[in-house]
Amino acid sequence: MFIDDRSFHRIQRLPPYVFKEVDDLKMQARRRGEDIVDLGMGNPDRPTPDPVVQKLVEAVAKPKNHRYSVSRGIHKLRRGITRWYEERFGVSLDPETEACAVMGAKEGLSHLVMATLAPGDVAFVPNPTYPIHSYSVILSDGDLRTIPLGAGGDEFIERLEQAVKTVWPRPKLVILNFPHNPTTGVVDLGFFERMVAFCREYRIMLIHDLAYADICFDGYRAPSVLQVPGAKELAVEFVSLSKGYNMAGWRVGFCVGNPQMVNALVRIKSYLDYGMFQPIQIAAIIALEHADEITREVSRVYQRRRDKLVNGLNRAGWPLERPRATMYAWAPIPEPFQHLGSLEFAKLVLKEAKVAVSPGVGFGQFGDDHVRFALVENEHRILQAVHGIRDMMRRCAG
Ligand SMILES: Cc1ncc(COP(=O)(O)O)c(C=O)c1O
C-alpha cells in the first residue's frame, strides 16, 4: 500500500466534524425506536412551493434542457436575481458582470475564497460562525484569524480594527453573515456603512453571506451590504434559495456585487462545473418572481415555531431571547449545566429530553456556552421538545 491518507494535504487540515457526534447518537437512538425531535441541522422540512415544482416538471420534459448548461447561470436567471435586488433593496446590478449563479451559497463562497486567496493570505471571520466561512479559508491554505463576535455591531468592528492593526501581512478578506447563523444576530444598514468604510480604509475584500435575507420577523428587514454607496468597489454578497424558498436540496444561490470578484468566481467555476441542471435554473426564476408571497409564508411558519419554542423554554425556566430573523434559536446553556460545555450538554438533551440540538462549539470555541435549535419540525413537535426539555431540567438540575 503506497497510499497514505495522512498525506492528503487538504483533508488533513479539516478537523473531525463536531456535529457528527450528536448526529450518530441521534441515529442510534432512532434505531432503538426512540422518538427524537430533530432540531439539529438547519434543513428545511417544508415542501418547495408548488409553482416552482410545476415549472421544474414542465422544463424537465423538454430535451433542449438536458444538455450542459452555463456555469455562471443562464441569462434569464441572472436577470431574475438582479431584478430581485432592484425591487428588494433598490440596488442596480449588471447581470452580465455583477451576478453569478451558484450551486448553493456554500459552494459559491468556498470557490470564491479559493479563487481569490493565495496561500498564507490572512482572512478574518467572526467566531462563532457557519463552518464553511472558516473552512473555505483553511481549504484555500489561507491564514484564518477569528474574531469573537461578542455582541456584534460596533463592538465587533472595534475588535476587527484592533486585529487588523496588529496583523502582518495585512488581511485580504473579511467574511460576514447577517442575519447570523448560529447566533441569529441582526444588523442595520449603519453597520454595513461602517464595515464598507473600514474595508475601504484597509483595502480589504468583503464577502457577505445573506443566506437568511428572507426569514425575518416582527417587521425587521435584513439590509444588503450592497445598499451602501460604493460597496461594489470591495464587496460581494451571497443569496440562497435554500431557506427562504424551501429549496435546500435544489442547490441554488447567487453571488452578486464587485465585478472583479464575481468574475474570479465565474472563471474558477468555468473550470469546475457546467452549471446547474437547466430545469432547476428555469424553476428558480419562478421562485424569484414569486419571492414576496413565498417568503412571507415561510417567515410566518418560522415565526410561529419560534414563539412556541421561546415561550415554552422560558416558561420551563430556560431564558432565551426571541430572534428577529433566521430559522434558529441560540440558547445559552442553563446555569446548572454550564460546566458540561455544549457538546456534552447536547448529548444530555438528546438522551434525557429526546431532542437533537447543535452544540455551539461546532461553530467555534466562542459558541461553547450555547446550543442552537433549528426550527425544522412543526409546532406540535416543538411543543413535544419543550416538554421533554422541561422534564429533563426538573430531573437533572434538581
Ligand atoms: C450562513 C449560511 N450560509 C450558507 C448556508 C448554505 O446555503 P446553501 O444551501 O445555499 O449552500 C447556510 C446553511 O445553513 C448558512 O447558514
The ligand as an SDF file (V2000), in Angstrom:
LIG
                    3D

 16 16  0  0  0  0  0  0  0  0999 V2000
  -24.9570   31.3340    6.7840 C   0  0  0  0  0  0  0  0  0  0  0  0
  -25.2250   30.2340    5.8260 C   0  0  0  0  0  0  0  0  0  0  0  0
  -24.7320   30.3010    4.5810 N   0  0  0  0  0  0  0  0  0  0  0  0
  -24.9600   29.3480    3.6840 C   0  0  0  0  0  0  0  0  0  0  0  0
  -25.6980   28.2240    4.0160 C   0  0  0  0  0  0  0  0  0  0  0  0
  -25.9000   27.1750    2.9770 C   0  0  0  0  0  0  0  0  0  0  0  0
  -26.6030   27.7110    1.9250 O   0  0  0  0  0  0  0  0  0  0  0  0
  -26.7820   26.9010    0.5940 P   0  0  0  0  0  0  0  0  0  0  0  0
  -27.7880   25.8310    0.8530 O   0  0  0  0  0  0  0  0  0  0  0  0
  -27.2580   27.9420   -0.3670 O   0  0  0  0  0  0  0  0  0  0  0  0
  -25.4450   26.3420    0.2340 O   0  0  0  0  0  0  0  0  0  0  0  0
  -26.2270   28.0920    5.2870 C   0  0  0  0  0  0  0  0  0  0  0  0
  -26.9790   26.8770    5.6560 C   0  0  0  0  0  0  0  0  0  0  0  0
  -27.2180   26.5660    6.7910 O   0  0  0  0  0  0  0  0  0  0  0  0
  -25.9740   29.1230    6.2190 C   0  0  0  0  0  0  0  0  0  0  0  0
  -26.4470   29.0480    7.4540 O   0  0  0  0  0  0  0  0  0  0  0  0
  1  2  1  0
  2  3  1  0
  2 15  2  0
  3  4  2  0
  4  5  1  0
  5  6  1  0
  5 12  2  0
  6  7  1  0
  7  8  1  0
  8  9  2  0
  8 10  1  0
  8 11  1  0
 12 13  1  0
 12 15  1  0
 13 14  2  0
 15 16  1  0
M  END
$$$$
